[in-house]
Amino acid sequence: MADPQQLVWFITGTTSTQGFGAHLVSSVLSRGDLVIATGRSQERLDKLLDKHQRTANLQVLQLDVTSDPTILKDVINQAVGLWGRIDVAVNNAGNGELGLIEETDTSAMRRQFETNLFGPVEIIKSILPHMRPRKSGTIVVLGSRSVWIGETPVHYSASKAAMHAMAEGLASEVSHLGIRVLLLAPGAFRTDIYSSSPFHRENPISDYDDLRAACVQRFQGIAGHEPGDPVRAMEALVDVVRGEGVAVGKKWPEPGASLLLGNDAERDFYKRYNKLKAAVSEWSDVIRSMWYTNNAT
């Protein structure tokens, strides 16, 4: 059993050496907590163990979040069996499927949603039965500032927008059980998400040639030059969950609120906010004309 003073973290998507998951493992271990790291590649999980000198505070389990729910449930049960509980579940595993809507086969978007939405939902559903009896626990969901941009390509941002809505709803469902939900909205961080995301061109259409070329150029230009430091981001995440460091004196984000990470995330949030505010102001008379007369207050 784990020491009550140590948090037990369950983290998905930890095998990319430059990804949030691997940096989060390092940050958590540096605080003396316990980590159950998961990923699809056993070879990469073994390398993660070697990186941390196979410390007893780190255990690994092979896991593909798109697996059958019965398999996911079995892995969660194994994870709970390692130290008797899971205090913090971080849904970090994700990928990018890029492309323009008309040009890309719908199967790419379905794969995107399987990894970025349905897989994490099944993980959460398997973990909650272990948190509810204890009336405690924290679920962390990795969203994205891309939900506020509304630019092409949309497959990734659409899946993340669904994650935002899911996390907000989940927070309202489990708060009375003592379970917290933290929705992160990171900007562009120097992980390998941009360099590893394929851009689909299964059905190239000449009308989109310029737009497609601009999209590809934009992503190629970003890769390796992202302004965000993933180490700082994961250190901040651990602070927030543990209530220390940068989180001291700050309130936990309420359901419906995201914790933004990065200047670009803040910038894009306010751009979207100002667009919505302007549209509501412009159309206010129409918006307010929809109710029955006796309810129009």
C-alpha positions in Angstrom: 0.0 0.0 0.0 1.1 3.5 -0.7 2.0 6.0 2.1 -1.0 8.2 2.7 1.3 11.2 2.3 2.1 10.1 -1.3 -0.2 10.6 -4.2 -0.6 7.8 -6.7 -0.7 9.1 -10.2 -2.0 7.1 -13.2 -0.8 8.8 -16.5 -1.6 7.7 -20.0 0.6 8.5 -23.0 4.0 8.6 -21.4 6.3 7.0 -24.0 7.0 10.0 -26.3 10.3 11.3 -25.0 9.4 14.9 -25.7 5.7 14.7 -24.8 3.8 16.0 -21.8 3.5 12.5 -20.3 7.2 11.8 -20.0 7.8 15.3 -18.5 5.0 14.8 -16.1 6.4 11.5 -14.9 9.7 13.3 -14.1 7.9 16.1 -12.3 5.8 13.8 -10.2 8.7 11.6 -9.2 10.7 14.7 -8.2 8.0 15.4 -5.6 8.2 12.0 -4.0 4.9 10.7 -5.3 4.2 7.4 -7.0 3.6 7.0 -10.7 1.9 4.3 -12.8 3.0 5.3 -16.4 1.2 3.7 -19.4 1.8 3.6 -23.1 1.4 1.5 -26.2 5.1 0.4 -26.5 6.6 -1.9 -23.9 10.0 -1.1 -25.3 9.5 2.6 -24.7 8.1 1.9 -21.2 11.2 0.0 -20.4 13.3 2.9 -21.5 11.3 5.2 -19.3 12.1 2.8 -16.4 15.8 3.0 -17.2 15.7 6.8 -17.5 14.5 6.9 -13.8 16.9 4.1 -12.6 14.0 1.7 -12.2 13.0 3.5 -9.0 10.4 1.7 -6.9 8.2 4.8 -7.2 7.6 4.2 -10.9 5.6 1.3 -12.3 4.6 0.8 -15.9 1.7 -0.9 -17.7 1.2 -1.4 -21.4 -2.0 0.4 -22.5 -3.6 1.5 -25.8 -6.5 3.8 -24.9 -8.4 2.7 -28.0 -8.5 -0.9 -26.8 -11.7 -2.7 -25.9 -13.3 -1.4 -22.7 -12.9 -4.7 -21.0 -9.1 -4.6 -21.6 -9.0 -1.0 -20.3 -10.9 -2.0 -17.2 -8.4 -4.9 -16.6 -5.5 -2.5 -16.8 -7.1 -0.1 -14.4 -7.7 -2.9 -11.9 -4.0 -3.9 -12.3 -3.0 -0.3 -11.7 -5.1 -0.1 -8.5 -3.6 -3.3 -7.3 -0.1 -1.9 -7.4 -0.5 0.6 -4.5 -4.1 0.1 -3.5 -5.5 3.2 -5.1 -5.3 5.9 -7.8 -5.4 9.4 -6.5 -4.7 11.3 -9.7 -5.7 10.1 -13.2 -4.2 12.1 -16.1 -5.7 11.6 -19.5 -2.8 12.7 -21.6 -2.7 10.2 -24.4 -3.6 11.8 -27.7 -2.6 12.3 -31.3 -3.3 14.5 -34.3 -5.0 13.6 -37.5 -4.7 16.7 -39.8 -6.5 17.5 -43.0 -9.3 19.5 -44.6 -12.8 18.2 -44.1 -13.8 17.5 -47.7 -10.5 16.0 -48.7 -10.0 13.7 -45.7 -11.7 10.3 -45.3 -14.1 10.4 -42.4 -12.2 7.4 -40.9 -9.4 9.8 -39.9 -11.8 11.8 -37.8 -13.2 8.7 -36.2 -9.7 7.5 -35.3 -9.0 11.0 -33.8 -12.1 10.8 -31.6 -11.3 7.2 -30.6 -8.0 8.3 -29.2 -8.8 11.8 -28.0 -12.3 11.3 -26.6 -13.8 7.8 -26.4 -10.6 6.2 -25.1 -10.2 8.7 -22.2 -13.9 8.4 -21.4 -13.6 4.6 -21.0 -10.5 5.2 -18.8 -12.4 7.6 -16.6 -15.4 5.2 -16.4 -13.0 2.4 -15.2 -11.3 4.6 -12.6 -14.4 6.3 -11.0 -15.6 3.1 -9.3 -12.3 3.1 -7.4 -12.5 6.8 -6.5 -16.2 7.0 -5.5 -16.0 4.8 -2.4 -13.0 6.9 -1.1 -14.8 10.2 -1.8 -11.6 11.6 -3.2 -9.6 11.8 -6.4 -8.5 14.1 -9.2 -9.1 13.5 -12.9 -7.0 15.6 -15.3 -8.1 16.1 -18.9 -5.8 17.5 -21.5 -7.8 19.8 -23.8 -6.3 22.4 -26.1 -6.5 26.1 -26.9 -7.3 25.0 -30.5 -10.9 24.8 -29.5 -11.0 28.6 -29.5 -9.2 29.1 -32.8 -11.7 27.7 -35.3 -9.1 27.3 -38.0 -8.3 24.4 -40.4 -7.4 21.6 -40.0 -10.3 20.9 -37.7 -10.1 17.1 -36.9 -7.9 17.6 -33.8 -9.7 20.7 -32.5 -13.1 19.1 -32.9 -12.0 16.1 -30.8 -10.6 18.4 -28.2 -13.7 20.6 -28.2 -15.6 17.4 -27.4 -13.1 16.7 -24.6 -13.8 20.1 -23.1 -17.5 19.6 -23.1 -17.1 16.1 -21.6 -14.8 17.3 -18.8 -17.1 20.2 -17.9 -20.1 17.8 -17.7 -18.0 15.3 -15.7 -17.0 17.9 -13.2 -20.7 18.7 -12.4 -21.5 15.0 -12.0 -18.7 14.0 -9.6 -18.1 17.2 -7.5 -20.5 16.1 -4.8 -18.5 12.8 -4.5 -15.3 14.7 -3.5 -13.8 14.1 -6.9 -12.1 17.0 -8.7 -11.8 17.5 -12.5 -9.1 19.7 -13.9 -9.4 20.7 -17.6 -6.1 21.9 -19.1 -6.0 24.1 -22.3 -2.4 24.2 -23.4 -1.1 26.3 -26.2 1.7 25.3 -28.5 4.4 23.5 -26.5 7.6 22.0 -27.7 6.5 18.4 -27.8 6.4 16.2 -30.9 2.7 16.6 -31.6 3.3 18.9 -34.7 6.1 16.8 -36.2 4.3 13.4 -35.6 0.8 14.4 -36.9 0.0 13.2 -40.5 -1.6 15.6 -42.9 -4.2 13.6 -45.0 -4.5 14.2 -48.7 -6.6 11.2 -49.8 -8.8 13.2 -52.0 -7.0 16.4 -53.1 -9.3 19.1 -54.5 -7.8 21.9 -56.5 -10.1 24.5 -54.9 -8.2 23.9 -51.6 -4.6 23.8 -53.0 -3.6 27.2 -51.6 -5.3 26.6 -48.2 -3.8 23.1 -47.9 -0.3 24.4 -48.7 -0.6 27.2 -46.2 -1.7 24.7 -43.5 1.2 22.3 -44.2 3.6 25.2 -44.2 2.2 26.6 -40.9 2.6 23.3 -39.1 6.0 22.6 -40.5 7.1 26.1 -39.4 5.8 25.5 -35.9 7.4 22.1 -35.3 10.5 22.5 -33.1 9.8 26.2 -32.6 6.8 26.1 -30.2 7.1 28.8 -27.6 5.8 26.7 -24.7 8.2 24.8 -22.3 6.5 21.4 -21.5 8.6 21.0 -18.4 7.2 24.2 -16.9 3.7 23.2 -17.9 4.0 19.8 -16.1 5.6 21.4 -13.1 2.7 23.7 -12.9 0.2 20.9 -13.2 1.8 19.0 -10.3 1.7 22.2 -8.3 -2.0 22.7 -9.0 -3.0 19.1 -8.1 -0.9 19.2 -4.9 -1.9 22.8 -4.0 1.7 24.0 -3.7 4.1 26.3 -5.6 2.3 28.4 -8.2 -1.1 27.2 -6.9 -0.7 28.5 -3.4 -3.5 31.0 -2.7 -5.4 30.3 -5.9 -8.9 28.8 -6.2 -9.4 25.5 -8.0 -10.9 26.2 -11.5 -14.7 25.9 -11.3 -16.6 23.4 -13.5 -16.9 25.0 -16.9 -13.5 26.8 -16.6 -10.2 25.6 -18.1 -6.7 26.2 -16.7 -5.0 27.8 -19.6 -1.3 27.2 -20.2 0.7 29.5 -22.4 0.5 33.1 -23.6 -1.0 31.9 -26.9 -3.7 30.0 -25.1 -4.7 33.2 -23.2 -4.5 35.2 -26.5 -6.7 32.8 -28.4 -9.2 32.6 -25.5 -9.7 36.4 -25.5 -10.0 36.5 -29.3 -12.8 34.0 -29.2 -14.4 35.7 -26.2 -14.4 39.1 -28.0 -15.8 37.5 -31.2 -18.7 35.9 -29.2 -19.3 39.1 -27.2 -19.5 41.2 -30.4 -21.9 38.7 -32.1 -24.1 38.6 -29.0 -24.2 42.4 -29.0 -25.0 42.7 -32.7 -27.8 40.1 -32.6 -29.1 40.8 -29.1 -32.5 41.9 -30.3 -33.0 38.7 -32.2 -31.6 36.6 -29.4 -34.0 38.1 -26.9 -37.1 37.7 -29.2 -37.4 33.9 -28.9 -39.3 33.3 -25.7 -43.1 33.2 -25.2 -44.3 36.7 -24.2 -45.1 35.7 -20.6 -41.5 34.5 -20.1 -39.7 37.5 -21.7 -38.0 38.8 -18.5 
